[in-house]
Amino acid sequence: MKYYIPLLFALLSISCVSIKTDVITDRIEKSDNQASAEAGIRLVMEAQEIAWNKHDLEGFMEGYWKSDSLKFYGSNGLTKGWQNTLDNYKKGYPTKAESGILNFVINDISKIEGDNYWVMGEYHLKRQVGDADGVFIIIFKKINGDWKIVADMSC
């Protein structure tokens, strides 16, 4: 009997160490996955800045999900669909004077669930026709291995 108690404590200690290791490993994997997602999302937004600053609106739209289910909510209300969103950008920013130089400021990237993240931030346009500034909330989803904007509210 006197050997059972030390043996019981030894087994419990090993079990607790094993559980704690699993929890720590899980946290590290989640942290690595989130860091990777954030880096991928930032790359998309950097590519959008580069395209916009060349007045390449089609290139800018590469960051968006090319689907009729894309949603964009801005000063003109709700726009549905990739092509309609592109058409609105072309109407609103017909020349380089209107599109200017874009700079995003990302204030927060948070996981919603699965491969879905929201990005909250600011946009700043330096333009010949007058500067424009605003805020946005964008929802990114990983689709076929690529991060794409599936919903955007900018104002």
Secondary structure as UniProt FT lines:
FT   TURN            2..3
FT   HELIX           4..53
FT   TURN            54..55
FT   HELIX           57..60
FT   HELIX           61..63
FT   TURN            68..69
FT   STRAND          71..74
FT   TURN            75..76
FT   STRAND          77..80
FT   HELIX           82..92
FT   HELIX           96..99
FT   STRAND          101..113
FT   TURN            114..115
FT   STRAND          116..126
FT   TURN            128..129
FT   STRAND          132..143
FT   TURN            144..145
FT   STRAND          146..154
//
